[in-house]
Amino acid sequence: MKDKGLHPKNKFNKGYNFEELVATNSNLKSFIIENKHGNQTIDFSDPKAVKELNKALLFSYDKISIWDFPDENLCPPIPGRLDYMHHLADLIQEKEKATVLDIGTGATAIYPLLGIVEYNWNFVATDIDLDALDTAQDIIDDNNFTDKVTLRQQFDEQNILKGIIEEADAFDVVMCNPPFYKSAEEAQGANRRKTRNLGNNAVRNFSGNNNELWYVGGEKAFLHNYLYESSLFKEKSTWFTSLVSKKENVESLQKSATKLGAKEFKVIPMQQGNKVTRIACWQF
């Protein structure tokens, strides 16, 4: 099955070859099923199957062989995460030796991993959760990327860039995958709807701890806080970017960016399967 909407450079835009994927991750084999058309697939409502599939996709890169993290942490969909990297490469015109700041890298450190194997970029990656950073550090060390990634902890949950960006820093781009929900209750409600839509009420089909899933005020509050803080560090990065899941949040973000003196604001549409999202990008 070819995935519609993925970036032309995305190595997974022609769909999945399950024989090849099992060769990269043998644990995937027991989760492969046949759909009604007789094609190989997995049960996407089964979080274990989804995790092994994404491990197989990641292990298709020669430089990545270990990716272990607790089941309670979000398992990122590799094709969609890879799309963000390719769009950033277009944005900074595939600059060699780019340095990227990844806000909220999580336990999986997925953006640094993909940015290194695809573009050999350098990363500073942040998170508020020390356990997540410990797991991310293990992944980085196990794959011999220690010299490519520096992890920093955000100690103040009110801040995003404050307390992270240092005087000597100079970034080509800042990236972020913000929390979507306003509260734990809202996140749980969305999870119940998602599992119903997948036709499986018994299985949680995505994980995620509080810091990954929700932020007081939701995505809109997070984005506006991030935008404001970016205006305090406007000299520190050529571009500031974020995924935006809710289309209605883009308009208010653009208006605020103009008020804060951003000289350019653009929106890059992204689509994986039926999921439509976008990257908001601004520079001062």
C-alpha positions, 0 to 999 in steps of 0.5 A, a space after each residue: 500500500 502506497 502512502 498518500 501525501 508523504 514527502 517525495 524523499 521519504 523512503 517509506 512513501 511506496 508502502 511497506 515490504 513486510 518481508 524486508 521489514 521482518 529481516 530488519 526486526 524478526 519480532 515483527 513476524 508474529 504480528 503480521 496478518 492478512 487483510 481482506 484483500 489478501 495483503 500483509 499488514 498488522 493490526 494497527 489497534 495493537 500497540 505491540 504490533 505498532 511498536 515492532 513495525 516502527 522498530 523495523 522501519 527504523 532498523 532499515 537504516 544501517 546505522 540504527 540497531 537499538 531502539 528500546 523504550 518503555 511501553 508507556 511512552 509514545 511510539 512515534 510513527 516513523 514515516 510521519 516523523 521522517 516527513 518533518 525532517 525532509 520538510 525542514 531540509 527543504 526549509 534550510 535548503 539542505 544545509 550541510 552540518 546543520 544544528 537543530 534544536 528539538 523541543 520535547 524529544 521524548 524517550 525515543 529521541 526519534 527526530 535526532 535519530 532520523 536527522 542524523 541518518 538522513 542528513 548528518 545533522 547535529 542536535 540539541 534535544 530537550 525534555 522536561 522528563 528526566 526518565 525520558 532523557 535517561 532513556 533517550 541517552 541510552 538510545 543515543 549511546 547504544 547507536 554511537 551518536 553521542 557526539 551528534 546529540 546533546 540532551 538538556 533538561 527543561 526544569 521549569 514547565 512554564 518555559 519552553 526555550 528559556 533555560 534551554 538556549 545558551 549564550 553560545 548556541 546558534 541553530 539553523 532550525 528549532 523543531 517541536 511536536 507539541 502536546 495536543 490536549 488540555 488535560 489528562 481527561 481530554 487525552 483519555 477521551 481522545 484515546 477512547 474515540 481513537 480505539 473505537 474508530 479502529 474497531 477495538 474497544 479493548 486495546 489502548 492503541 497509543 501510549 503516552 505519559 502526561 508530558 507527551 500528551 497534554 499541556 495546560 491550555 492545550 496545543 494553542 497555549 503551548 504554541 503561543 508560549 513557544 512563539 513568544 519565547 522565540 521572539 526573545 531568542 530571535 537571533 539564536 535560530 534562523 527558523 522556528 517551527 512546530 507541528 500544528 495538529 489543529 488547523 484553527 490554531 494556525 491563524 491566531 499563531 500567524 497574527 501573533 507572529 506578525 505582532 511580535 515582528 516575525 518577517 516571514 511565516 509559512 505553513 507546510 502541509 503534511 499528510 500520512 494516510 488519512 491524517 492531515 497535519 501541518 508545520 508552522 514556520 517563522 523567522 524574525 
